[in-house]
Amino acid sequence: MRKLQVAVLGSSKVICTKKAYTYAQKVGEELAKQDCVVLTGGGLGVMEAAMKGAKKYGGLTIGIVPWENNEHVNDYADIVVATGIGWSRNSINLNSCDGAIVVGGGAGTLNEVTYAYMESKPTVCVTPSGGMAKEISDTYFDIRHTTKIHGANNAKEAVGLLLRLIKKFKGKKSVMDLEKLDREKHMNWKIKVNPKAKKKRKK
């Protein structure tokens, strides 16, 4: 049976606070205890902390980096995927996970969570870690209310909640799937042929 892959999203080293780093490390530890694969962008800050925590308990870690090679990655990545596509690699992170946990974070993290919302990936924020995690906890991103961005008070609570949500979300259609179905529904009409045009073709 495939292990669950959980993306940990959050602050890079430039804006990562000590508080966010500590929370991220605890998230990594809790995920490893639950035998989940920890998936991050492979950089420093929250990404490094989550993978460091996972390794403490023998967890498997994957770093999906924006660069063209696997040299620019933190020391705790077991597997490195060098995409060479810059920050567009955010989509690969979210496509490859079963759910996501947000710790701290800024504009880049918001971009990732927005993608998670569009793909209906369950997402939980560690609210006390600050940054984007605090700003978007317990909200919806638009009036469709398809996927709530949940908040949690600590790492253990966040992991437990996410694992329950992953089971609940199994088979749920993404926003993009729903829009596709809506387009197909409106395109399913019969094309009426002008009777005069039909006679002309017979001649």
N, C-alpha and C positions, 0 to 999 in steps of 0.2 A: 504494500500500500504506500502511495506517495506521501511524503512528509509535507505538512503545510509550510508554505513559504510566506513569511511576514516581512513586509517592508517597514523599516524604521526611517521616518522622514524627519528632518530637522536642521538646525543651525549648522552651518559650516564653521570652521575654526575662527573666521573673522568676527562672527557675532555670537559665538557659543559662550554662554555664561557657565560658571562653575556649577550652578544649580542644574542647568540643562544637561551638562555632561554627566553629572551624578545620576540624574533620573534616567538618562539614556542607557547608562551602564546597567542600572537595575532592570530596565526593560529587556536588555539583552540576556541578562541572567535568567529572568523569569521565562523568556521564550525558550531558552535552552533546556530549562527544567521540564518544559512541556514538549520537548523533542521537536520543536519547530526550527526550520531553517531561517536564519536571520539574513535578510537581503537589504543592502544599502547602496548608496552611490559610491561607496569605496573611499571617500575622502576622510578629512579630519573632523574634529568637532563631534557632533552627535553621532555621525556615521561611525567614526572610530570607537567611540564609547560603547555603542550598542554591540559592535562586533567583539570588542574587548570583554564585555560582560558575558557574551555567549561563549567565548572560548574558555572562560573561567570554569564553566560547567560542561565543557566538552561538546558544545554546539557546533553545527556546521554553518559557515558564513560565506556569503556571495557578495562581491563588490562589482557593481556595474558602472564602469567609469566612462566619462565623456571623451577620453583621450584615445589616440591611435595605438597605444601599446599598454602593456600591463605593469609598467614601471612605476607609474604615479598612483599608488594605492597605499592605504594604511597597512600596518604590520599584522593585522588580525584577519585578513581575508584569506580564506582557504581556496576559493575559486574566484578568478578575475575574468570579467567579460569586458574587453576593450572595444567599445562601440565605434569610436572615431567620428561621432556625429554631434559632438558638443552637448549642449543642455537638452537637445531633443531626446537624449537618452532617458529623460524622465518618463517618457511613455513606456519604454521597455521595463523600467523598474515596476511600474504599476500594472502593466500587462502580465508581468511574471509573478505577481504576488496574489495571495488569497485574501489578504486584508492588510491594513496599514495602521501603524501607531505613530502619532506626531508628538515630537518633543521639541519645545522651543520653536525656532524657525522664523524665517523672514519671507521675502518675495518669492524666492525659489521654491520654498516649501509650499507656499500658497498655490503655486503653479502645479505642483505635484498632487496636492489634495483636490484641486479642481479637476484634474484628470481622473482621480479616483472616483470623484462624484459622478462624472460623465459615464464611467464604466461600471457604476454601481458596486464599487468595492467597499466593503465595510471599513469604517475608519474611526479610530478612537484617539482622542487627544489626552495627553497627560497635562491637565489644566494648570497645576501649580508650576510647571516648568517655564511658564511665561511665553513671551513672543507670540507667534501665530497660533500656537496650541491653545493659549488662553483666549485669544481673540475669536476663534471660530468654534470653540467648544459649545456643544448643544445647540447648533444652528443648522439651517438648511441653506444651500447656496442660491436657490431660486424658488419661484412659486410652485414648481412642479412637486416639491417635497418628496422627491424620489428616494433620497438617501440622507438620513440624519448624520451629522458629524457629532459623534458622542463625546462626552467629557468623562474623565476619570480622575480620582484624587491621588493615585499613586501607581507605580509600575505594575504591581501584582493585580490591582483592580483593572487596570487597562488591558492586560493580557487576558485575564479571565473573561472580561466583557467581549473582547474581540473574538476569542475562540467561540463563544456562544453565538455571536453575530454571524460568523463565517458559516456555521451550520444552518442558521436561519436564512441566510442569503443565497444558499446553494440553488442554482437554477434561475435566480432573479435576472430579469432582462435589464440591460443597461439603458441609459437615456438614448444612446445612439441606436440601439435595437428598436426601441419604442418609436423613435422618429422614422426609422426605416419602414416599420410596419404601417405607420400612419400614412406615409407617402404611397406605399403599395396599395393601401385601401382606397385612397383617393384617385389612384391611377387605374383602378379596376373598373373602367367603364367600356361600353360597347361603342365602337366607331360606326356612325351611320353613314352609309354611302348614298350619295345623290343618285336617284333612279335614272336621271337623264345621262349622267356620266357613265352609268353602267351600260346603257344602250349604245352610246358612242364607242365604248370599248369593243362591243360585239361586232360592230361594223368594221 
